[in-house]
C-alpha cells in the first residue's frame, strides 16, 4: 500500500509553501487509496512548541486534510539511539570532537584557499587514546555519518533521472553534542519503521536525499521512491522564504480565503494543467497526477487566488455555505446569499452589502433631475422581484434612456457602488421604504 508522510517541525505556523507539500502528499496517497501520516518532527526542544503543533493540526483540519496516523519524533528517541549504535558498529558513523568555533575556522580557511567547505574527516584519524583524552577533558562528541564517496542515483518522481556525487558533501552530522538527533537520521529511521513508500518534498532536500539514500542502505533498508518539487516563488520569480510570515495559512484564513480556493491553486500551479476551481477535495484527489508536475519554478499569485476564491463562491448553494455564515451578527438568508455569491471575493464582503441593503449609507445623487423622475416613476402596489422590470420600462418611456445611462445613476444612488449584484433582487430585498429613502434628495 502507498504510504506517505508530512513531517512539519512545530517551530512556527504552517505557511503556504509547507502546506503545498502536505497537500501534494495527501493527494498522492488518496489518489492511490493509500495512507497519509502526519509526523511531528519535534526533536528541537528549544524551538518546538505545543502551540505550534496544535496550530498545524488545526490548519490541516481547516483545509480538509485528514491524517490516517499521527507520530511524534520526541516519543521515538530510543529508536534513533539504536540506529546510531548500528551505524557505529558498521563503521558508518564516527564521533567528532571539534567545537562549533573550530569547525567555523576550518570552513573559513578552506574558503580563503579556494576550496569547498567540506568537512576534512579529521576525526577519523583519532586513536582510541585521543578519544579517551577528549572525553576525560569533558569534551562531548557529535556524530557524523560516513558517506561513501560515490555517485548516488535515483529516478525522481518529479525531476526524473537524478544523480549526486557524494564527494561534494560533508559527512552529515546525525547527533549533536547535546544529544539531539538531527533530521537526517531521525527521518530515515522513521521512514523505515513506518514503511513509508514514497517521499515527496521540496527540491531544497535533493542533497539531503542523496545522503539519506546511503543511510537507508547502511541501515539495511531500501530507500522509498523520492520526488522533489520545485519551490514556490512570487510572481516575479523571487523566493517566498523572506516573506513567508505573511503567507501563513492562518493569515490567508483571516483574509477570507477559502480552503478549496487555496487547494485548487496549489494542486495545479507548477503542473501542465490549467488552474481552475474545484468544489470539493475529492475532485482534486481524482484529478491528481504527480507526473504532471514540472521542473520550472511555480509562481504563487495572490491575485490568482482571489479570482479562484470568487469563483468558488459562485459554485455554492446556500446549504453548502450556511455553516460558515454564523460568523456575522445578522442572519444571512438564502435570497441574500444567492444575490451576493457572484459578487464577492471573500465573506467579509457580505457585511458591506448587508449594510448597503438594510443599513444606512450616504446616497450619491449625480443626476438629480433623473433621480427625481425615478422616484416619481416608482410603481405603486406590490413590491417584488418584478418591480424592477416594471420600473425600468416606465423610466425608459419617460426619459428615453437605456443601458448604463439609465442603470448607473440608480445603482449609485441606491448602493453607492458602481458595480454590484443584479438590481431586480437587490431592489426587492431593500424594500419600497428603503428605495424611497435613498432616492429622496434632502434639502440642505
C-alpha distance (Angstrom), angle and dihedral (degrees) to the residues before:
residue distance angle dihedral
X1 . . .
X2 3.79 . .
X3 3.79 110.7 .
X4 3.80 126.0 -178.3
X5 3.78 135.0 170.8
X6 3.77 137.5 -148.4
X7 3.79 108.5 -152.6
X8 3.81 114.2 -171.5
X9 3.79 123.3 173.7
X10 3.84 110.5 -129.4
X11 3.80 93.8 -130.4
X12 3.81 97.3 111.3
X13 3.77 145.1 -8.6
X14 3.79 121.4 -56.7
X15 3.81 109.5 -94.0
X16 3.77 129.1 -158.6
X17 3.80 95.6 -99.5
X18 3.79 93.5 49.6
X19 3.79 91.8 45.5
X20 3.81 90.2 52.6
X21 3.81 87.4 60.9
X22 3.81 90.5 50.4
X23 3.80 92.3 48.1
X24 3.79 95.4 48.7
X25 3.82 91.7 48.5
X26 3.80 90.0 48.6
X27 3.81 93.7 48.4
X28 3.81 91.8 45.1
X29 3.81 91.9 53.0
X30 3.80 97.5 42.3
X31 3.80 92.8 46.5
X32 3.81 86.1 60.3
X33 3.82 95.1 40.0
X34 3.78 86.4 -111.7
X35 3.80 139.4 143.0
X36 3.82 125.2 -83.7
X37 3.80 114.5 -160.2
X38 3.79 125.2 -165.8
X39 3.79 107.9 -149.7
X40 3.79 118.1 -173.9
X41 3.81 108.8 -147.7
X42 3.79 96.4 -154.4
X43 3.79 104.1 150.8
X44 3.82 91.7 118.3
X45 3.80 99.1 90.3
X46 3.79 93.7 -175.6
X47 3.81 98.4 53.8
X48 3.81 104.6 24.1
X49 3.79 111.0 96.4
X50 3.83 131.0 -177.6
X51 3.82 90.6 -132.6
X52 3.80 90.6 61.8
X53 3.80 92.4 46.4
X54 3.80 89.1 52.7
X55 3.80 90.6 46.4
X56 3.81 92.1 52.2
X57 3.80 90.8 52.6
X58 3.81 92.0 46.4
X59 3.80 92.3 49.8
X60 3.81 93.3 48.5
X61 3.80 90.5 48.7
X62 3.80 90.7 49.3
X63 3.80 88.8 52.8
X64 3.81 91.8 50.5
X65 3.82 93.5 -111.5
X66 3.80 107.9 141.8
X67 3.78 122.7 -176.8
X68 3.81 127.2 -140.5
X69 3.80 93.1 -148.9
X70 3.79 139.2 10.5
X71 3.79 126.8 -147.5
X72 3.81 134.2 174.6
X73 3.78 123.5 -153.4
X74 3.79 91.4 -147.7
X75 3.81 88.4 69.6
X76 3.81 93.2 52.5
X77 3.81 104.1 56.1
X78 3.80 93.9 120.5
X79 3.82 90.3 59.9
X80 3.80 90.7 56.4
X81 3.80 90.4 50.6
X82 3.80 89.6 53.7
X83 3.81 91.0 49.6
X84 3.81 91.0 50.4
X85 3.78 91.3 51.9
X86 3.79 90.5 49.4
X87 3.79 90.6 52.7
X88 3.81 91.5 47.3
X89 3.79 90.6 51.2
X90 3.82 90.1 51.9
X91 3.82 91.8 46.9
X92 3.82 90.0 -117.5
X93 3.81 93.9 116.7
X94 3.79 129.1 46.7
X95 3.81 138.4 -178.0
X96 3.81 120.3 -109.1
X97 3.80 125.8 -165.5
X98 3.81 103.9 -170.0
X99 3.78 114.5 124.7
X100 3.79 121.8 -129.1
X101 3.80 88.9 -103.9
X102 3.81 92.6 51.9
X103 3.81 91.5 49.4
X104 3.78 90.5 48.8
X105 3.81 91.1 53.3
X106 3.80 90.5 49.8
X107 3.79 91.3 52.9
X108 3.79 92.2 48.6
X109 3.81 91.8 51.1
X110 3.80 91.2 49.2
X111 3.78 92.6 49.3
X112 3.81 93.4 46.7
X113 3.80 90.0 53.5
X114 3.82 91.7 49.0
X115 3.79 95.7 -106.3
X116 3.82 125.9 130.4
X117 3.83 112.9 -102.3
X118 3.80 95.5 -109.7
X119 3.79 120.7 150.8
X120 3.82 108.7 -101.1
X121 3.82 96.0 -142.3
X122 3.78 90.9 -123.6
X123 3.79 89.9 151.4
X124 3.79 90.5 65.0
X125 3.80 88.2 67.9
X126 3.80 93.7 57.8
X127 3.79 115.1 115.4
X128 3.78 123.2 -140.6
X129 3.79 88.9 -101.7
X130 3.82 91.0 51.3
X131 3.79 90.0 53.3
X132 3.81 91.1 46.7
X133 3.82 90.2 51.3
X134 3.80 92.4 51.7
X135 3.79 91.3 49.8
X136 3.81 91.5 46.9
X137 3.81 88.0 55.6
X138 3.79 90.0 53.8
X139 3.79 95.6 -104.1
X140 3.80 110.8 151.6
X141 3.80 115.1 -154.5
X142 3.77 129.9 -130.7
X143 3.80 115.6 -148.6
X144 3.79 130.3 -127.6
X145 3.79 131.7 -163.3
X146 3.80 112.0 -122.3
X147 3.80 107.5 -127.1
X148 3.77 122.2 -148.5
X149 3.83 103.8 -125.8
X150 3.78 95.5 -131.7
X151 3.79 136.2 105.0
X152 3.79 116.6 -75.6
X153 3.80 113.1 -152.4
X154 3.78 132.0 -171.7
X155 3.79 138.6 158.2
X156 3.78 102.2 -118.1
X157 3.82 116.9 -145.3
X158 3.82 89.3 -135.4
X159 3.80 108.3 18.1
X160 3.80 97.6 39.7
X161 3.82 121.0 -144.4
X162 3.82 106.9 16.1
X163 3.78 132.6 -176.5
X164 3.78 136.9 -179.4
X165 3.78 129.4 -178.0
X166 3.79 107.7 -138.1
X167 3.80 94.8 -150.5
X168 3.81 85.4 78.2
X169 3.81 91.4 64.4
X170 3.76 134.3 72.6
X171 3.77 115.5 -122.7
X172 3.81 98.5 -92.4
X173 3.79 121.4 -116.9
X174 3.80 108.3 -117.7
X175 3.82 100.8 173.8
X176 3.80 123.1 30.6
X177 3.79 123.1 -140.1
X178 3.81 88.9 -105.1
X179 3.81 88.5 59.3
X180 3.80 96.6 -107.0
X181 3.77 112.9 144.6
X182 3.80 114.8 -128.8
X183 3.80 123.5 -129.1
X184 3.81 91.6 -113.0
X185 3.81 92.6 69.1
X186 3.81 101.9 26.6
X187 3.78 93.0 53.3
X188 3.80 93.1 51.5
X189 3.80 93.2 47.9
X190 3.80 90.8 50.3
X191 3.80 93.4 46.2
X192 3.80 89.7 52.5
X193 3.80 96.0 45.5
X194 3.81 94.5 45.8
X195 3.81 93.4 42.3
X196 3.79 96.0 -123.7
X197 3.81 108.8 -170.6
X198 3.80 101.6 -171.2
X199 3.80 133.9 27.9
X200 3.80 118.5 -161.0
X201 3.79 117.3 -178.3
X202 3.80 143.4 131.1
X203 3.78 124.0 -55.2
X204 3.80 88.6 -116.4
X205 3.82 85.0 78.8
X206 3.81 95.1 60.6
X207 3.81 94.6 105.7
X208 3.82 90.5 42.4
X209 3.78 88.3 53.9
X210 3.79 92.5 51.8
X211 3.80 91.0 53.5
X212 3.79 92.5 42.7
X213 3.79 92.3 52.6
X214 3.80 86.9 62.4
X215 3.81 89.6 45.7
X216 3.81 91.4 54.1
X217 3.78 89.4 51.4
X218 3.81 93.2 45.7
X219 3.81 88.1 53.4
X220 3.81 88.4 50.9
X221 3.78 97.1 -109.6
X222 3.79 134.6 117.5
X223 3.81 113.4 -115.1
X224 3.82 117.7 -115.2
X225 3.78 122.1 -112.3
X226 3.80 108.7 -77.9
X227 3.78 130.8 -145.5
X228 3.79 125.8 178.4
X229 3.78 119.0 -161.3
X230 3.78 123.1 -150.7
X231 3.79 110.2 -109.9
X232 3.79 122.4 -106.7
X233 3.79 117.8 -105.6
X234 3.78 132.6 -172.7
X235 3.82 120.2 -101.9
X236 3.82 91.2 -83.8
X237 3.80 92.1 55.3
X238 3.81 94.2 -107.4
X239 3.79 119.6 135.3
X240 3.77 119.4 -95.5
X241 3.79 95.6 -140.0
X242 3.82 96.6 96.7
X243 3.80 92.5 49.6
X244 3.77 97.7 36.6
X245 3.80 94.5 114.2
X246 3.79 90.2 68.4
X247 3.78 91.2 51.9
X248 3.78 102.8 58.2
X249 3.78 116.4 134.4
X250 3.79 89.3 -116.7
X251 3.80 90.7 56.7
X252 3.79 91.0 50.0
X253 3.79 90.1 48.2
X254 3.81 90.8 51.0
X255 3.80 89.4 50.3
X256 3.80 89.4 57.1
X257 3.79 101.8 -105.2
X258 3.79 115.4 153.3
X259 3.83 122.6 -129.9
X260 3.79 93.2 -121.9
X261 3.80 92.5 52.4
X262 3.81 90.1 52.6
X263 3.81 94.0 44.9
X264 3.82 93.1 44.2
X265 3.80 90.5 55.3
X266 3.80 97.8 42.5
X267 3.81 93.9 45.8
X268 3.80 91.7 57.5
X269 3.80 108.3 28.1
X270 3.79 107.3 102.0
X271 3.82 93.3 24.9
X272 3.78 132.4 101.0
X273 3.83 89.9 -109.8
X274 3.78 126.4 94.0
X275 3.80 114.9 -106.8
X276 3.80 112.9 -111.7
X277 3.78 139.2 150.5
X278 3.80 124.3 -85.5
X279 3.78 122.2 -160.9
X280 3.81 97.6 -144.8
X281 3.79 140.3 11.5
X282 3.81 93.7 -110.7
X283 3.80 89.9 65.5
X284 3.80 89.8 54.4
X285 3.82 91.5 47.4
X286 3.80 91.9 52.0
X287 3.81 91.7 48.4
X288 3.83 96.9 45.0
X289 3.81 121.2 118.8
X290 3.82 121.0 165.7
X291 3.81 91.0 -158.0
X292 3.82 89.6 69.3
X293 3.80 92.3 67.5
X294 3.79 111.8 100.3
X295 3.78 137.2 -155.7
X296 3.82 96.7 -110.3
X297 3.80 121.2 99.7
X298 3.83 111.2 -94.6
X299 3.81 115.6 -136.3
X300 3.79 122.4 -134.9
X301 3.81 108.4 -146.7
X302 3.79 115.7 -174.4
X303 3.80 90.6 -161.6
X304 3.79 89.3 56.6
X305 3.81 87.9 51.3
X306 3.82 89.9 51.8
X307 3.79 89.5 52.9
X308 3.79 91.6 52.0
X309 3.79 90.2 46.6
X310 3.80 89.8 55.5
X311 3.82 91.6 46.1
X312 3.78 91.1 50.8
X313 3.81 93.8 57.9
X314 3.79 90.0 54.6
X315 3.81 89.1 60.5
X316 3.79 94.4 55.2
X317 3.77 127.5 94.1
X318 3.78 117.8 -153.8
X319 3.82 91.2 -98.9
X320 3.84 90.0 56.1
X321 3.81 94.0 56.1
X322 3.80 104.1 26.6
X323 3.81 95.6 101.5
X324 3.81 91.4 56.0
X325 3.79 93.2 52.1
X326 3.79 95.6 70.2
X327 3.81 89.4 85.6
X328 3.79 89.1 85.9
X329 3.79 128.5 81.4
X330 3.79 90.1 -131.7
X331 3.79 132.2 59.8
X332 3.77 117.2 -102.9
X333 3.78 110.2 -151.2
X334 3.79 126.8 -152.3
X335 3.82 89.4 -109.7
X336 3.79 91.6 54.2
X337 3.82 92.0 47.2
X338 3.79 94.0 49.0
X339 3.80 89.6 50.3
X340 3.79 94.9 48.2
X341 3.82 106.3 34.7
X342 3.77 93.5 86.7
X343 3.79 93.1 49.7
X344 3.79 105.4 51.1
X345 3.80 134.8 86.1
X346 3.81 93.5 -167.3
X347 3.79 138.3 -0.4
X348 3.79 93.0 -96.8
X349 3.83 87.3 72.2
X350 3.80 88.0 69.2
X351 3.79 91.4 69.9
X352 3.81 91.1 55.6
X353 3.78 92.6 51.3
X354 3.79 93.6 42.8
X355 3.78 88.5 58.1
X356 3.80 91.2 45.6
X357 3.79 92.7 53.3
X358 3.80 102.0 35.1
X359 3.80 105.8 14.5
X360 3.77 137.4 56.7
X361 3.78 126.7 -71.0
X362 3.79 135.6 159.7
X363 3.85 106.9 -102.2
X364 3.79 117.4 -134.4
X365 3.83 111.1 -134.9
X366 3.80 104.1 -171.4
X367 3.79 95.1 156.3
X368 3.79 107.5 34.2
X369 3.79 96.8 177.4
X370 3.79 92.1 52.7
X371 3.81 92.4 44.1
X372 3.82 90.2 53.1
X373 3.80 89.1 51.8
X374 3.82 90.2 48.4
X375 3.80 90.5 52.1
X376 3.78 92.6 49.5
X377 3.82 91.2 47.1
X378 3.82 96.2 52.5
X379 3.83 104.9 126.6
X380 3.78 119.1 -110.7
X381 3.78 124.1 -133.9
X382 3.79 126.7 34.2
X383 3.82 115.3 21.3
X384 3.82 110.0 -149.9
X385 3.80 143.9 123.9
X386 3.80 90.4 -61.6
X387 3.81 93.2 56.1
X388 3.80 93.4 85.5
X389 3.81 94.4 55.3
X390 3.80 91.6 48.1
X391 3.80 91.4 47.0
X392 3.82 93.2 50.0
X393 3.80 92.1 49.4
X394 3.81 90.8 53.7
X395 3.81 93.0 46.5
X396 3.81 92.4 48.3
X397 3.79 91.3 54.1
X398 3.80 93.6 45.1
X399 3.83 99.3 43.8
X400 3.80 105.5 20.9
X401 3.80 89.2 -130.9
X402 3.79 122.9 140.8
X403 3.81 139.3 179.2
X404 3.80 119.6 -6.6
X405 3.83 92.2 -5.5
X406 3.79 87.6 63.4
X407 3.82 102.2 32.2
X408 3.82 102.6 42.0
X409 3.84 99.7 61.6
X410 3.83 90.3 49.8
X411 3.81 93.2 46.2
X412 3.80 91.8 49.5
X413 3.78 91.4 47.9
X414 3.80 95.6 47.4
X415 3.83 99.6 38.0
X416 3.80 109.4 14.0
X417 3.84 86.5 -131.1
X418 3.81 129.5 109.7
X419 3.79 91.4 -146.7
X420 3.76 136.0 28.2
X421 3.78 147.6 114.3
X422 3.77 124.6 -24.5
X423 3.77 111.4 -69.5
X424 3.81 101.1 -132.9
X425 3.81 94.7 67.9
X426 3.81 93.3 33.8
X427 3.82 92.8 55.9
X428 3.78 90.8 45.5
X429 3.82 92.5 51.6
X430 3.80 91.2 47.4
X431 3.79 92.0 54.1
X432 3.78 130.3 -147.2
X433 3.81 97.1 -75.1
X434 3.81 93.9 52.3
X435 3.81 92.3 46.0
X436 3.81 91.5 50.8
X437 3.81 90.6 46.6
X438 3.83 91.7 53.6
X439 3.81 93.8 44.6
X440 3.77 94.9 48.9
X441 3.80 110.8 100.1
X442 3.77 108.0 -143.0
X443 3.80 119.1 -142.1
X444 3.79 117.2 -122.4
